[in-house]
Amino acid sequence: MKLDDIKKLEYAIAEITEVATGFGLDFYPMRYEICPAEIIYTFGAYGMPTRFSHWSFGKTFHKMKMQYDFGLSKIYELVINSDPCYAFLLDGNSLIQNKLIVAHVLAHCDFFKNNVRFSKTNRNMVESMSATAERIRQYEIEYGNEEVEKFIDAVLAIQEHVDPLITKPVRGMSGLRTEAAAPPTERTFGYEDLWDLDEKPKPPERKEGPAKFPPRPEKDLMLFIEEYAPYLKDWQRDIMTMLRDEMLYFWPQMETKIMNEGWASYWHQRILRELDLTEDETIEYAKLNSSVVVPSRHSLNPYYLGLKIFEDIEKRWDHPSKEDRERFGYKGGEGRQKIFEVREFDSDSSFIRNYMTKQLVDELDLYVFEKKGPEWKITDKSWENIRDQLIFARVNGGFPYIVVEDGDYERSGELYLRHMFEGTELDLKYVERTIPYIHRLWGKPVYLESVIEGKPVLFSYDGRKHNRKFL
């Protein structure tokens, strides 16, 4: 980029930042970098500027870069959730493209800073991931590239199975089976202990038999294996800890994809209305914006859906109907205040559940369709069912909900997992390819209970062969 163009961009950034702040956006200090496509797509494939080396990132880079080279897709920017917030702009962007992008990333950074799902994320993750990459590099030197890569293959196969509500490992279970703890003495009112002073204390009753391990189903498969897998070495547990931390960093972005992109799209439109654009810039902006927030025939565009829901919220709170005024006490003129409130407290699932209306479903022409024979057919246009399907697709980041049911199955240290089936069957090919990775981590036979064709089924792998039986 020429020096004159850089000066124009710096002026535009200052102007857009002032407008965004005036609207009430609150973001971390920004750092902008202009990068060639090779660097942008490397960051896109790895998810961060620095990360550990793995063949899967190279595969993703090859696919993304090929699509860019053939003109099939283009990444204009990448923004990192950190303090300061880093934004990487594609070298070759026009000035108006960068104006839109700067407004867009400022809204992203506002969302990162203020949405409750991001409140516990590590704001120094760029440095943390760099340190992780260096530690894994040292393990590769010490234990060999192949050994470390095979282990990381297994960890990445289950990396999405974490529980973001657990912020620190809960240690203390010294064995796979422990004796049941004595129940606490119950009291019916505050002074009962005074009346019982003359009574002979009764020995606490103890439950017979071994306690279940874990005592309740455990969602965080990554943490459970890291803590209790009997044969993992210290360096392997260390890698699992680091990769789990990385997934917890990315998890809020999975929970808020529609909201985050909708919020950024809303604000880049609103901010650019305030700028004094030339005629050519206005036309170029309109073309670019229409390509970003365009509805898709085959899938949901999160930019478009999120934008439309935010716009609908603002409209309904600014100009409530008579029914809404009487029923909910809406006063009118509160649209901007409401969308800031939604931005702070909601995730995609609650965003859709609370604010997707029949009118909006009709306006967006949403419906459920599936393939029947050689043709695709509409199967449902009920707005409640459409809303519920959208919510279901966002629960748990869209990944199967699998829990550790028993970490000492058959009292032999085997691992029993359960798929919390809610209507969507597991992909059998993925099941057969993933269970061996779990076995590699756990070191003993692994079982997975699920539902296929309406019947409970148990998958298992003992290190040599797969087995499947209906229960």
C-alpha positions in Angstrom: 0.0 0.0 0.0 1.3 3.4 -0.9 2.2 6.0 1.7 -0.6 8.3 0.5 -3.2 5.5 0.8 -1.9 4.7 4.3 -2.5 8.3 5.4 -6.0 8.3 4.0 -6.7 5.0 5.8 -5.4 6.4 9.1 -7.6 9.4 8.7 -10.6 7.2 8.0 -9.9 5.0 11.0 -9.8 8.1 13.3 -13.1 9.4 11.8 -14.8 6.0 12.1 -13.6 5.4 15.6 -15.0 8.8 16.7 -18.4 8.0 15.1 -18.5 4.5 16.7 -17.6 6.0 20.1 -20.4 8.6 19.7 -22.9 5.8 19.1 -21.9 4.2 22.4 -19.7 1.4 21.2 -17.1 0.4 23.8 -14.0 -1.4 22.6 -10.5 -2.2 23.5 -7.6 -0.2 22.0 -7.3 -1.2 18.4 -4.1 -2.3 16.5 -4.4 -2.5 12.7 -2.1 -4.5 10.4 -2.1 -4.6 6.6 -1.2 -8.1 5.4 -0.8 -9.9 2.1 -3.3 -12.7 1.2 -0.7 -15.4 2.1 -0.6 -14.1 5.7 -4.3 -13.5 6.1 -5.2 -17.0 5.0 -2.5 -18.5 7.2 -4.0 -16.7 10.2 -7.5 -17.8 9.0 -6.4 -21.4 8.9 -4.7 -21.4 12.2 -7.3 -19.2 13.9 -4.6 -17.0 15.4 -1.4 -15.3 14.4 0.6 -17.8 16.3 -0.4 -21.4 17.1 1.1 -24.9 17.3 2.0 -26.7 14.1 -0.4 -29.4 12.9 -1.2 -30.9 9.5 -4.9 -30.1 9.8 -4.2 -26.3 9.7 -2.2 -26.8 6.5 -5.1 -28.7 5.0 -7.5 -25.8 5.9 -5.0 -23.2 4.5 -4.7 -25.1 1.2 -8.5 -25.1 0.8 -9.1 -21.5 1.8 -6.2 -20.2 -0.3 -7.3 -22.2 -3.4 -10.8 -20.7 -3.1 -9.3 -17.2 -2.9 -6.9 -17.9 -5.9 -9.9 -19.0 -8.0 -12.1 -16.1 -7.0 -14.6 -18.3 -5.1 -14.2 -16.6 -1.8 -12.3 -13.7 -0.1 -11.3 -12.9 3.4 -11.2 -9.1 3.8 -10.2 -9.0 7.4 -9.5 -11.0 10.6 -10.1 -9.7 14.1 -8.7 -11.2 17.3 -10.5 -11.1 20.7 -7.7 -9.7 22.8 -6.6 -6.5 24.7 -5.5 -4.7 22.6 -7.8 -5.9 19.8 -5.9 -6.9 16.6 -7.4 -6.4 13.2 -5.6 -7.7 10.1 -6.7 -6.0 6.8 -6.1 -7.6 3.4 -3.5 -5.8 1.3 -5.2 -4.7 -1.9 -8.4 -3.7 -0.3 -9.8 -0.4 -1.6 -10.2 2.5 0.8 -14.0 2.1 1.0 -13.6 -1.6 1.6 -11.3 -0.8 4.5 -13.8 1.8 5.8 -16.5 -0.8 6.0 -14.1 -3.3 7.5 -12.9 -0.9 10.2 -16.5 -0.1 11.2 -17.2 -3.9 11.2 -14.3 -4.9 13.4 -14.9 -2.1 15.9 -18.4 -3.6 16.5 -16.8 -7.0 16.8 -14.4 -5.7 19.4 -17.3 -4.0 21.3 -19.1 -7.4 21.3 -16.0 -9.2 22.6 -15.5 -6.7 25.4 -19.2 -6.5 26.5 -21.0 -9.8 25.8 -21.2 -11.9 29.0 -20.1 -15.1 27.2 -16.7 -13.5 26.6 -16.2 -12.2 30.2 -13.9 -15.0 31.3 -11.9 -15.4 28.1 -8.1 -14.9 28.2 -7.4 -11.4 26.7 -3.8 -12.3 26.3 -4.4 -15.4 24.2 -2.1 -14.3 21.4 0.9 -14.5 23.8 -0.5 -17.7 25.5 -0.9 -19.5 22.2 2.7 -18.5 21.2 3.9 -20.0 24.5 1.8 -23.2 23.8 3.4 -23.5 20.4 6.9 -23.3 21.9 6.1 -25.9 24.5 4.7 -28.3 22.0 7.8 -27.7 19.8 10.0 -28.7 22.7 7.9 -31.8 23.3 8.4 -32.7 19.6 12.2 -32.4 20.0 12.1 -34.5 23.2 9.6 -37.2 22.2 9.6 -37.1 18.4 7.4 -35.4 15.9 5.4 -38.5 15.1 4.6 -39.3 18.7 3.4 -35.8 19.5 1.4 -35.5 16.3 -0.4 -38.8 16.9 -1.4 -37.6 20.3 -2.6 -34.2 19.1 -4.6 -36.0 16.4 -6.5 -37.8 19.2 -7.0 -34.6 21.3 -8.3 -32.6 18.4 -10.8 -35.4 17.7 -12.6 -34.5 20.9 -11.6 -30.9 21.4 -15.2 -29.6 21.2 -16.3 -31.7 24.1 -15.6 -29.2 26.9 -17.7 -27.5 29.5 -17.2 -23.7 29.5 -18.8 -23.4 32.9 -15.9 -25.3 34.5 -13.1 -22.7 34.8 -10.6 -24.7 36.9 -10.0 -28.4 37.1 -11.7 -30.1 40.0 -9.2 -32.5 41.5 -9.6 -34.8 44.5 -10.9 -38.1 43.3 -8.0 -40.2 44.2 -9.3 -43.5 42.8 -11.8 -44.7 40.3 -14.1 -45.9 43.0 -14.5 -44.4 46.5 -16.7 -45.1 49.4 -19.8 -43.1 49.6 -19.6 -40.1 51.9 -21.7 -39.8 55.0 -24.8 -37.6 54.4 -24.9 -34.4 56.4 -27.2 -34.3 59.5 -30.5 -32.6 58.6 -32.1 -29.9 60.8 -35.6 -28.8 60.7 -35.2 -25.4 62.5 -32.5 -23.2 63.8 -32.4 -24.3 67.5 -32.9 -28.0 67.1 -29.3 -28.6 68.2 -30.1 -27.2 71.7 -33.0 -29.7 72.2 -30.9 -32.6 71.1 -28.0 -32.1 73.5 -29.3 -34.8 75.9 -29.8 -37.3 73.1 -27.2 -39.9 72.4 -25.7 -39.2 69.0 -26.4 -41.7 66.3 -23.6 -43.0 64.1 -24.0 -41.7 60.5 -25.5 -44.2 58.1 -23.2 -45.2 55.2 -24.4 -46.4 51.9 -23.4 -49.9 50.9 -21.3 -50.5 47.8 -19.0 -48.4 45.7 -19.9 -44.9 44.7 -20.4 -44.1 41.1 -17.5 -42.5 39.3 -18.0 -39.7 38.3 -20.9 -39.1 40.8 -22.9 -37.4 38.0 -22.6 -37.3 34.2 -19.6 -35.2 33.2 -19.8 -33.1 30.1 -16.2 -32.0 29.9 -14.7 -35.1 28.2 -11.4 -33.3 27.6 -11.0 -32.4 31.3 -12.1 -35.8 32.5 -9.6 -37.7 30.3 -6.8 -35.2 31.2 -7.5 -35.7 34.9 -8.2 -39.5 35.1 -6.8 -41.3 32.0 -4.6 -44.0 33.7 -1.7 -44.1 31.3 -1.2 -40.5 30.1 2.3 -39.1 30.7 2.8 -35.7 32.2 3.7 -34.1 28.8 0.5 -35.5 27.3 -1.6 -34.1 30.2 0.1 -30.8 29.7 -0.8 -30.7 26.0 -4.4 -31.6 26.8 -4.6 -28.7 29.3 -3.2 -26.2 26.8 -5.5 -27.3 23.9 -8.5 -27.3 26.2 -7.7 -23.7 27.2 -7.5 -22.8 23.5 -10.9 -24.4 22.9 -12.4 -22.5 25.8 -11.1 -19.3 24.2 -12.9 -20.1 20.9 -16.1 -21.4 22.5 -17.9 -18.1 23.1 -17.4 -17.3 19.4 -19.2 -20.6 18.6 -22.1 -19.6 20.9 -22.6 -16.2 19.5 -21.7 -16.4 15.8 -25.1 -15.1 14.6 -25.3 -12.3 17.2 -21.7 -11.3 16.7 -21.9 -11.0 12.9 -25.3 -9.4 13.0 -24.1 -6.8 15.5 -21.0 -6.0 13.3 -23.2 -5.8 10.2 -25.7 -3.5 11.9 -23.0 -1.1 13.0 -21.0 -1.0 9.8 -24.1 0.0 8.0 -25.1 2.6 10.6 -21.6 4.1 10.9 -21.0 4.4 7.2 -24.2 6.4 6.8 -22.5 9.1 8.9 -19.5 9.3 6.6 -19.2 11.7 3.7 -18.7 9.2 0.9 -18.1 10.0 -2.8 -20.5 8.7 -5.4 -18.0 6.0 -6.5 -17.5 5.0 -2.8 -21.3 4.8 -2.2 -21.8 2.5 -5.2 -18.8 0.3 -4.2 -20.0 0.2 -0.6 -23.5 -0.8 -1.7 -22.2 -3.7 -3.8 -19.9 -4.9 -1.0 -22.5 -4.6 1.7 -25.1 -6.5 -0.4 -22.6 -9.3 -0.8 -22.0 -9.5 3.0 -25.7 -9.5 4.2 -27.3 -11.3 1.3 -29.7 -14.2 2.1 -28.6 -17.6 0.9 -30.8 -20.1 -0.9 -29.1 -23.2 0.7 -28.1 -22.2 4.2 -28.5 -19.4 6.8 -26.1 -16.5 6.4 -25.3 -15.5 10.0 -24.6 -11.9 8.9 -28.0 -11.5 7.3 -30.0 -13.4 10.0 -28.3 -11.6 12.9 -28.7 -8.2 11.3 -32.4 -8.7 10.6 -33.1 -9.8 14.2 -31.3 -6.8 15.6 -33.2 -4.4 13.2 -36.5 -6.1 14.2 -35.7 -5.7 17.9 -34.9 -2.0 17.5 -38.1 -1.4 15.4 -40.4 -3.2 17.9 -39.0 -1.4 20.9 -39.0 1.9 19.1 -42.5 1.6 17.8 -44.3 -1.1 20.0 -47.8 -2.3 19.0 -50.8 -1.5 21.2 -50.7 -5.0 22.4 -47.0 -4.9 23.4 -47.6 -1.6 25.2 -50.5 -3.0 27.2 -49.0 -6.5 27.8 -45.3 -5.8 28.3 -45.3 -2.1 29.2 -43.2 -1.0 26.3 -42.9 2.8 26.2 -41.5 3.3 22.7 -38.2 4.9 21.7 -36.2 2.3 23.5 -34.9 0.4 20.5 -31.2 1.4 20.7 -31.1 0.8 24.5 -32.7 -2.7 23.9 -30.2 -3.9 21.3 -27.3 -2.9 23.6 -28.9 -4.9 26.4 -29.3 -7.9 24.1 -25.7 -7.6 22.9 -24.6 -7.8 26.5 -26.6 -10.7 27.9 -27.7 -13.1 25.1 -26.2 -16.0 23.1 -27.4 -17.3 19.8 -29.8 -19.7 21.3 -31.5 -17.2 23.6 -31.3 -14.5 20.9 -33.3 -16.7 18.5 -35.6 -18.0 21.2 -36.5 -14.6 22.6 -36.6 -12.4 19.5 -37.4 -14.6 16.5 -41.1 -13.8 15.7 -43.7 -15.2 13.2 -43.6 -11.9 11.3 -39.8 -12.1 11.0 -39.9 -15.8 9.8 -42.4 -14.8 7.2 -40.4 -11.8 6.1 -37.2 -13.8 5.7 -39.1 -16.7 4.0 -37.7 -19.3 6.2 -38.7 -23.0 6.0 -37.5 -26.5 6.7 -36.5 -28.6 3.7 -35.0 -32.0 3.3 -34.2 -34.4 0.5 -36.8 -37.0 -0.4 -35.8 -39.3 -3.1 -34.1 -37.3 -5.9 -35.7 -34.0 -4.9 -35.5 -31.4 -2.2 -38.9 -30.6 -0.6 -40.3 -28.2 1.9 -41.4 -30.2 4.9 -42.3 -27.5 7.5 -43.3 -23.8 7.5 -44.5 -23.5 11.1 -42.6 -20.6 12.5 -42.3 -22.2 16.0 -40.7 -25.3 14.5 -38.4 -23.2 12.4 -37.4 -21.2 15.4 -36.9 -24.4 17.5 -34.7 -26.0 14.8 -32.5 -22.9 14.7 -32.1 -23.0 18.4 -31.4 -26.7 18.4 -28.7 -26.2 15.8 -26.9 -23.7 18.1 -27.1 -25.6 21.4 -23.7 -26.8 22.5 -22.1 -25.1 19.5 -23.9 -27.5 17.2 -21.9 -30.5 18.4 -23.3 -33.7 19.9 -23.9 -33.6 23.6 -21.8 -36.5 25.0 -21.2 -37.1 28.7 -19.0 -39.4 30.7 -21.5 -41.8 32.3 -19.0 -44.2 34.0 -15.2 -43.9 34.3 -14.9 -47.3 35.8 -17.3 -49.4 33.7 -17.6 -53.0 34.8 -15.2 -52.0 37.6 -12.3 -52.5 35.2 -11.4 -48.9 34.5 -13.1 -48.8 31.1 -14.8 -45.6 29.8 -18.6 -45.5 29.2 -19.9 -42.5 27.4 -23.5 -41.5 26.7 -24.9 -39.5 23.8 -27.7 -37.3 25.2 -29.9 -38.0 22.2 -32.4 -35.3 21.3 -33.6 -36.4 17.9 -30.5 -36.2 15.7 -28.5 -39.3 15.2 -24.7 -39.5 15.3 -22.8 -39.8 12.0 -21.8 -43.5 12.1 -18.6 -42.9 10.0 -17.5 -40.3 12.5 -18.3 -42.5 15.4 -16.2 -45.4 14.1 -13.3 -43.0 13.4 -13.5 -41.1 16.7 -13.8 -43.9 19.2 -10.3 -45.2 18.5 -8.9 -41.8 19.2 -10.7 -41.8 22.6 -9.3 -45.2 23.2 -5.8 -43.9 22.4 -6.2 -41.3 25.1 -7.9 -43.4 27.8 -5.9 -46.5 27.2 -8.7 -49.0 27.9 -11.9 -50.1 26.1 -14.4 -47.3 25.3 -18.1 -47.6 25.0 -20.6 -45.0 23.6 -24.3 -45.4 24.0 -26.6 -43.6 21.6 -29.9 -44.1 19.6 -30.1 -45.3 16.0 -33.4 -45.7 14.2 -35.2 -45.2 17.5 -33.4 -48.0 19.3 -30.7 -47.7 21.9 -27.3 -48.9 20.6 -23.9 -49.4 22.2 -20.7 -48.8 20.3 -17.5 -50.1 21.7 -13.8 -50.3 20.7 -11.2 -52.4 22.6 -8.1 -51.4 20.7 -8.4 -54.0 18.1 -12.0 -54.1 16.7 -15.2 -52.2 16.7 -18.5 -53.7 18.1 -22.0 -52.5 17.8 -25.1 -54.0 19.5 -28.6 -52.9 20.2 -29.6 -52.8 23.9 
